[in-house]
Amino acid sequence: MREIDVKTITDSVEKLCIDANCFLPCDVREKIENALKNETSEVGKGILDKLLENADIAKNKEMPICQDTGMAVIFIDIGQEVHFTGGDLTEAINEGVRRGYINGYLRKSVVADPIRRGNTNDNTPAVIHYNIVSGDKVKITVAPKGFGSENMSALKMLKPAEGLEGVKEFIVDTVKKAGANPCPPIVVGVGIGGTADKCAYLAKKALTRNLNEKNQDPYYSALEDELLEKINNLDIGPQGFGGKTTALKVSIETFATHIAGLPCCVNINCHVTRHKDVII
């Protein structure tokens, strides 16, 4: 049994919150640079160039890439041979978020109650997804989620008879309805299968994948490519001003489901698609 003091978790989460908000992931930058080479719209090219310039300024000044520094979403894979000491794990994670948003001068955007509102002033509580895995390591992924893109999420409980064509139509239509709202070029996370809640989780988890990583199943890998082409043919373009770069990637995650169901969820990220992870 390996013991890990929760203080280590707090320190890691604090740093991840800051880094995820201030530094554009290398895979995202590569996709934007490639899009810039292939974009036919002059306005679109100008916007993509400005996005890269903005990322450079954020990196050099160690300041947020976007003013919406999101709600902290945490994925934590815990090895079953790990024992946490020194306090409560959930409290330790939230303390890391609290310190990250305060010490990193990140905007605090979380309200304590969905109806009565009231800012918590430290961006807690975080949305935390726990997963028990084999081994004695802990992997923490911090994925701050801005709500310009989060508000464009959609879930549909399709009938099995609607099949693949129904799934494709729903995904493309969701992006079309979103238009410029999620600040394209976007990354599209798709969850298919499970239950309504599992499906939504899969769509969110899909957004943490490296943009150069395809689904390991060739069937779904091909579907990712097909959907990306269809989405980029919508002519929404960078920031909604037209062009062929509406999305940088479509990532699909799937799970078994019931014979009577075909759940599908779409979760959209803006071009920054913030996520940062560490293995302890």
N, C-alpha and C positions, 0 to 999 in steps of 0.2 A: 504493500500500500504506500503510495507516494503522497506526502502531505504538502499542501500549498496554502500559504497564508493569504487570506482574502485581500490583504493590502496590495499584493502583487496584481490582483485582478483590478482593483481600483486604479492603480497607477497605469496599468495597460489601457484601460478604457479611457482614461483622461487623455492620454496621448493619441489614441486612435480617433477620438472625437475631433481633436484639433487637426490632425493630419488629413483625415478624410475630407474635412471642409476646406482645407487650404491648398491641397496638392492634387492636381488632376492625375488620375491613374495613367500609367504609360500606355496601356492597351487602348484607352479612350482617346488619348492624344494621337496615337498612330491611326486610329480609324478616322478622326477628323482631318488629319493631314492627307490621308488617301482620298477622302471625300472632296477636299479642296482641289485636288488634282483632276478629279472627274466631274466636278460640278459644272454645268453648262450655263447656269444663271449668273450674270455678273453681280447682281445684288446678293445672291446666295454665296458667291465666292467671298465677297466683302464681309459678310456676316461671319462666315467660318474663320476667316483671317482674324477678325476681331475677337472671336471666342478664344483662339489660341493666344492672342496678345493678352487678353484678360487673364488667362491661366498663368502666363509668364509673370505678370505683375503680382498676382496672388502668391505665387511661389516665392518670388524674390522678396516681397514685403511680408511674407508669412501672414497673410490676411485671407478671409474667406473668398472663395471664387464667386459666390453668390450671396446676396443679402439674406435669402431664406436659408438658414443653416439647419432647417429641418427638425423633425421629431426623431429622436435617437431610436433606431431599431437595432437590436442586438441579437445576433445568432451565436450561441455558445455550445460547442460540442465538448462534452465532458467525458474523459476516459473513466470507465467504471472502477479503475484502480486508484482513482484520485480521492483524497479526503481533504476537505477544506477546513482550515483552522482560523481562529482569530475573529470570528464573527459570522454574520448572515451573508450568504452569497448575493442575494438579490439587493440587499442594502449596499453591499460593496460595489455592485455594478452601478447602481443609481448614484452613489457618491462619486464614482469616476465620471459619470455624465455631468453631474453638478460641477465638479472641478473643471472639467474640460470646457464647458460652456462659459463658466465664469472667468477662469484664467486665460482662456483663449479668446476672450471678448467676442464670443459668438452670440448671435441673436437668440433670445429666449422666447420660444414660440408656443409653449405648452400651457393650456388652461386646465385647471383642476377638475372641472366638470363640463361635459359637452353641452349642456343647456344653460346652466347658470354662469358658465365661463369662470373668469378670475385667473390671471396669469400666476403660475407657480414661481416665476422669477429665477428659475435655475434649470429650466428645460427638462425637469423630471416630472413624473416618472417615465422611464424608458419602456418601450415595448420589447420584451425579452422572450426569445424562443430558445428553450433548453432542449438539448438532444444528448442522450447517453450513448456513447460509443465504446468500443473496446480500447484497451491500452491505458497509459498513465499520463497522457498529454491533455491539454485544454486548448482548444482553438476558439478564439474570439473574433467575430466579424462585426464591426460597427458600420451601419449603413444609414446615415442621416437621410431622412426622406422629406423633401420639400412638398408642400401641398398644392402647388400649381400643377404638378404632375399627379400627385396622389389623388386629387379630386377627379381626375379623369379615369380612375379605375372603374372596372365594370365586371360583374359576375352574372353568368347566365346558366341556368339549369336546363340544358338542352335535352330534348328527347333523343334516345339512342337512334331512332329512325332518321334524325337530322344528320347524323354521321359526320364524316370529314368535311363535307361541303358546308354544313351548318357551322362547324367550328371555324373554318376559314372565313366565312362571311361575317361571323360575329367579331372576330379579331380585327379584320380590316375595317369594318364599320365602326368599331370602337375608336380606332385611331383617326378615322375620317371625322367623326363627331368631335374628337378632342381638338383637332385643328392646331392652332397656334398656342393654345392654352398651356401645354406642358413644356413650352420653350424648345421646340425641335432645333437640331436633330435629336431624336429621342432614342432610348433603348426600351424595347418592349419585352416585358416579362410575361410569360404565359404559363398558367397551370391548367392541366387537364386531368380530370379524374378525382378519385377520393370522394369526400363530402364537400359541402359548400365551404366549410372552414378550412379543410385540408387543401382544397383547390386554391383558395386565396393565399394560403401560406406558400404553396408551390410557386405561384406567380411572383410573390415577393422574393423568395429565395433565388429564383432564376435571375434576378437583377444583380446578384452578387457574383455571378460567374464572370470570368475573364472574357472579354469580347472576342478573343481569338479561339475560345473553346466552344466546340460544337457539341450537341447532344450525342451521347455515345451510341445511341441507336440510329443506324443509317436512315431509317424511315423518318424519324423526327428531325434528324439533321437536314434531310432534304426538304422537309416541311418548313424548317426555319428559313432556309434559303428562298423558298417559294414565297413565303409570306413577306420577307424583306423586300423582294422585288415588287410584289403587289403594293406594298405600303409606299415604296419610293416612287411608284407610278401615280400616286394620288396628287402629286404636284403641290403638296403643302409647303415643302422646302424649309430651309433654315429660317427659324423664327416666324414661319408662316407666310413668307413673302414669295413663295414659289421656288421651284427647283427640284432636282432629283434626289436631294439629301434630306429626306424626312426622318429616316431612322438609320442608326448606325448598326443595329443588331436586333434580331429577334431571338430570344432564348426561351426554350420550352422545357418544362419539367412535368413529368407525368406520375400517376399513381393508379393502382387498381381501383375499380369502382363497382357499384351495384349494377345488377342486370337491368334495372329500370332507369338508370341515370347516365348522364353525360355532362358532368359539370365542367365549365370552362371559365377561367378568370383571366382578365388582362390587367396587369399593373404596369404603368408607364413611368419611366424615369426621364428627367431632362438630360441634356447632353453630358452633364458632369457625372451622372450615375455614380454618386459617391459611395465608396465602400473601402474599408481598410481592415486587414486582419493580422493577427499574430498568433503564433503557437507557443504555448508556455510548457 
